[in-house]
């Protein structure tokens, strides 16, 4: 990611953070609209707590985007955990779509084409790390 993209992600997340609970609720609502089959992956059912985890993860990642070596180990661990929950590679596209939609709702006119592109780049980086690590872990178990 470029320094400009990192700044756009950080600045836009700072605008969403004050409405974190609402943003998380919008995210999960949209996620389940896009793919209702994902709902059973959330076995605990406490979506408020799940939303807090989501927003905490986004805060951690956005804060350290300019220092990927600080966040990539945690991101890779999340990939392995998510695979154990039943998350498959194709689910990441749905999550990305729900995330971009949520940001658009939360940011309104501040969700410019540049902000969308920056978040798309950030999500592609993180989802790529998560899926690659999950695949490697799965291959290690089966081999």
C-alpha positions as CSV (number, residue, x, y, z in Angstrom):
1,X,0.0,0.0,0.0
2,X,1.1,3.5,-0.7
3,X,1.6,6.1,2.1
4,X,-1.4,8.0,0.6
5,X,-3.6,4.9,0.7
6,X,-2.6,4.2,4.3
7,X,-3.5,7.8,5.3
8,X,-6.9,7.6,3.6
9,X,-7.7,4.3,5.5
10,X,-6.6,5.7,8.8
11,X,-8.4,9.0,8.4
12,X,-11.6,7.4,7.2
13,X,-11.6,4.8,10.0
14,X,-11.2,7.6,12.5
15,X,-14.5,9.0,11.2
16,X,-16.2,5.6,11.6
17,X,-14.8,4.7,15.0
18,X,-17.2,7.0,16.9
19,X,-20.1,5.0,15.4
20,X,-18.4,1.6,15.8
21,X,-21.4,-0.2,17.3
22,X,-23.8,1.1,14.6
23,X,-21.2,0.3,11.9
24,X,-20.7,-3.2,13.1
25,X,-24.5,-3.8,13.1
26,X,-24.7,-2.5,9.6
27,X,-21.8,-4.7,8.5
28,X,-23.3,-7.9,9.8
29,X,-26.8,-7.0,8.5
30,X,-25.3,-6.5,5.1
31,X,-23.1,-9.6,5.3
32,X,-26.1,-11.8,6.0
33,X,-28.1,-10.1,3.3
34,X,-25.4,-10.9,0.8
35,X,-24.9,-14.5,2.0
36,X,-27.4,-15.8,4.5
37,X,-25.4,-19.1,4.6
38,X,-22.8,-17.3,6.6
39,X,-25.0,-16.8,9.6
40,X,-24.4,-20.3,11.1
41,X,-20.7,-19.6,11.2
42,X,-21.5,-17.2,14.1
43,X,-22.4,-19.9,16.6
44,X,-22.4,-17.8,19.7
45,X,-25.1,-15.5,18.4
46,X,-24.0,-12.5,20.4
47,X,-23.6,-10.2,17.4
48,X,-22.9,-7.1,19.6
49,X,-19.9,-8.8,21.1
50,X,-18.9,-10.0,17.6
51,X,-19.2,-6.5,16.3
52,X,-16.9,-5.2,19.1
53,X,-14.3,-7.8,18.0
54,X,-14.7,-6.7,14.4
55,X,-14.2,-3.1,15.2
56,X,-11.3,-3.8,17.6
57,X,-9.6,-5.8,14.8
58,X,-10.1,-3.0,12.3
59,X,-8.8,-0.5,14.7
60,X,-5.7,-2.6,15.4
61,X,-5.1,-3.2,11.7
62,X,-5.6,0.4,10.6
63,X,-3.4,1.8,13.3
64,X,-0.5,-0.3,12.2
65,X,-1.0,-0.3,8.4
66,X,2.2,1.6,8.0
67,X,4.1,-1.1,10.0
68,X,2.8,-4.3,8.5
69,X,5.4,-6.4,10.3
70,X,3.5,-5.5,13.5
71,X,0.1,-6.7,12.4
72,X,0.8,-9.5,9.9
73,X,1.4,-12.2,12.5
74,X,-2.0,-11.4,14.2
75,X,-3.7,-11.2,10.8
76,X,-2.2,-14.6,9.9
77,X,-3.4,-16.1,13.2
78,X,-6.9,-14.7,12.4
79,X,-6.8,-16.5,9.1
80,X,-6.1,-19.8,10.7
81,X,-8.8,-19.3,13.4
82,X,-11.4,-18.3,10.8
83,X,-10.6,-21.4,8.7
84,X,-11.2,-23.5,11.8
85,X,-14.6,-21.7,12.2
86,X,-15.5,-22.8,8.6
87,X,-14.6,-19.7,6.7
88,X,-13.7,-20.5,3.1
89,X,-11.7,-18.4,0.6
90,X,-14.8,-17.4,-1.3
91,X,-16.3,-15.8,1.9
92,X,-13.7,-13.1,1.9
93,X,-15.1,-11.5,-1.2
94,X,-18.5,-11.3,0.5
95,X,-16.9,-9.8,3.7
96,X,-15.1,-7.3,1.6
97,X,-18.2,-6.2,-0.2
98,X,-20.1,-5.9,3.1
99,X,-17.1,-3.9,4.6
100,X,-17.0,-1.4,1.7
101,X,-20.8,-1.0,1.8
102,X,-20.7,-0.3,5.5
103,X,-17.9,2.3,5.1
104,X,-19.9,3.9,2.4
105,X,-23.0,4.1,4.7
106,X,-20.9,5.4,7.6
107,X,-18.8,7.9,5.7
108,X,-21.4,9.2,3.3
109,X,-19.9,11.8,0.9
110,X,-16.5,11.2,2.6
111,X,-16.4,7.8,1.0
112,X,-14.7,9.0,-2.2
113,X,-13.4,6.8,-5.0
114,X,-9.9,7.3,-3.5
115,X,-11.1,6.1,-0.1
116,X,-12.8,3.1,-1.7
117,X,-9.6,2.2,-3.6
118,X,-7.5,2.6,-0.4
119,X,-9.8,0.3,1.6
120,X,-9.9,-2.2,-1.3
121,X,-6.1,-2.3,-1.3
122,X,-6.0,-2.7,2.5
123,X,-8.6,-5.5,2.5
124,X,-6.9,-7.3,-0.4
125,X,-3.6,-7.3,1.5
126,X,-5.2,-8.5,4.7
127,X,-7.5,-11.1,3.2
128,X,-4.7,-12.4,1.0
129,X,-2.5,-13.0,4.1
130,X,-5.4,-14.6,5.9
131,X,-6.3,-17.0,3.1
132,X,-2.7,-17.9,2.3
133,X,-2.0,-18.8,5.9
134,X,-5.2,-20.7,6.3
135,X,-4.4,-22.7,3.1
136,X,-0.9,-23.4,4.3
137,X,-2.1,-24.6,7.7
138,X,-4.7,-26.8,6.1
139,X,-2.1,-28.3,3.7
140,X,0.2,-29.0,6.7
141,X,-2.6,-30.9,8.5
142,X,-3.5,-33.0,5.5
143,X,0.1,-33.7,4.5
